[in-house]
Amino acid sequence: MSSQRGRYKPKSEKPFNPDEPIVMSQFAKIVGHNKSSIMRLVDRGKLIADENKKIIPSVFQNAMYVQRSLICADRILHTDKEQQQRDKEILFAIRTRTPLPAPAEVYNYENMRMSTEDKFFIYELGFSDEDTGEFYPIAEYSKHPKGEYELTILPTDHAVTFIMQKGVIQNVNIDYEACSDELYMRLKS
């Protein structure tokens, strides 16, 4: 029996800032535990939450818990290389207290959030190295109400052109030739 709801669309991961409070469910996702376990740890005083029940990852007690959770043998043995790389990036961000951008995903106009008067969403567009997973941005894009959009091509040594139709990117030309590599996006802010 097939589902009537259509194909599942996963939500994009948000950028990670270790100094910003996050909800318990997001913290639970980062450490690979369920939300109820995190709530019990907060109630027992093992994790520190603010008055809004949000957790700041860079607080020493919380940072130590993240570190123990991400570098335990069970976690390392049962996660793929992408998740292990993300875990390393999160640990580095917490240790250095530097924000971490969201991971890159294949470009999909429908998955991009629309900016409002209160929130402005900027996406970096670019290409990802299959071997290293490193993301190379070539442009910034934001989607606005009433079909408006904003595209800024970042400085580069190459001529970059975007072929668009009604705000949706159809193709990318680099040095006047169509690029066959898959276009990726990641939420910048």
Residue pairs with C-beta under 8 A, 6 or more apart in sequence:
9 110
9 111
12 102
12 105
12 111
12 113
12 186
12 187
13 102
13 103
13 187
14 26
14 102
14 187
15 99
15 100
15 101
15 102
15 187
15 188
15 189
16 30
16 57
16 89
16 90
16 93
16 99
16 100
16 102
17 93
17 99
17 100
18 56
18 57
18 58
18 63
18 93
18 94
18 97
18 98
18 99
18 100
19 56
19 58
19 97
20 56
21 50
21 52
21 54
21 55
21 56
22 30
22 54
22 55
22 56
22 57
23 53
23 54
23 55
24 35
24 38
24 39
24 42
24 49
24 53
24 54
24 55
25 35
27 38
27 55
27 57
27 62
28 34
28 35
28 37
28 38
30 57
30 66
30 90
31 38
31 65
31 66
31 69
31 70
32 69
32 70
32 75
32 79
33 69
38 47
38 55
41 47
41 65
42 48
42 49
42 53
42 55
46 61
46 65
47 55
47 61
47 62
47 65
48 55
48 56
48 59
48 61
48 62
49 55
50 56
55 62
56 62
57 63
57 66
57 94
58 94
58 97
63 94
63 95
66 90
66 91
66 94
67 91
67 94
69 75
70 87
70 90
70 91
71 87
71 91
75 87
76 84
79 87
82 103
82 133
85 133
86 103
89 100
90 100
92 98
92 100
93 99
93 100
101 124
101 135
101 186
101 187
101 188
102 186
102 187
102 188
103 186
104 124
104 126
104 128
104 135
104 184
104 185
104 186
105 111
105 184
105 185
105 186
106 182
106 183
106 184
106 185
107 125
107 169
107 182
107 183
107 184
107 185
108 185
109 143
109 167
109 168
109 169
112 121
112 123
112 141
112 143
112 185
113 119
113 121
113 143
113 187
114 121
114 143
114 144
114 145
115 121
115 142
115 143
115 144
115 145
116 145
120 142
120 189
121 142
121 143
121 187
121 189
122 140
122 141
122 142
122 187
122 188
122 189
123 140
123 141
123 142
123 185
123 186
123 187
123 188
124 135
124 137
124 139
124 140
124 141
124 185
124 186
124 188
125 137
125 138
125 139
125 140
125 141
125 169
125 183
125 184
125 185
126 135
126 136
126 137
126 138
126 139
126 183
126 184
126 185
127 135
127 136
127 138
127 179
127 181
127 182
127 183
127 184
128 134
128 135
128 136
128 182
128 184
129 135
129 136
135 184
135 186
137 154
137 186
138 153
138 154
138 156
138 160
138 172
138 174
139 151
139 152
139 153
139 154
139 160
139 162
140 150
140 151
140 152
140 154
140 188
141 149
141 150
141 151
141 152
141 169
141 185
142 149
142 150
143 149
143 167
144 150
147 166
147 167
148 167
149 167
151 162
151 164
153 160
153 162
158 174
158 175
159 173
159 174
159 175
159 176
160 172
160 173
160 174
161 172
161 173
161 174
161 176
162 169
162 171
162 172
162 173
163 169
163 170
163 171
163 172
163 173
164 170
169 183
171 178
171 179
172 178
172 179
172 183
173 179
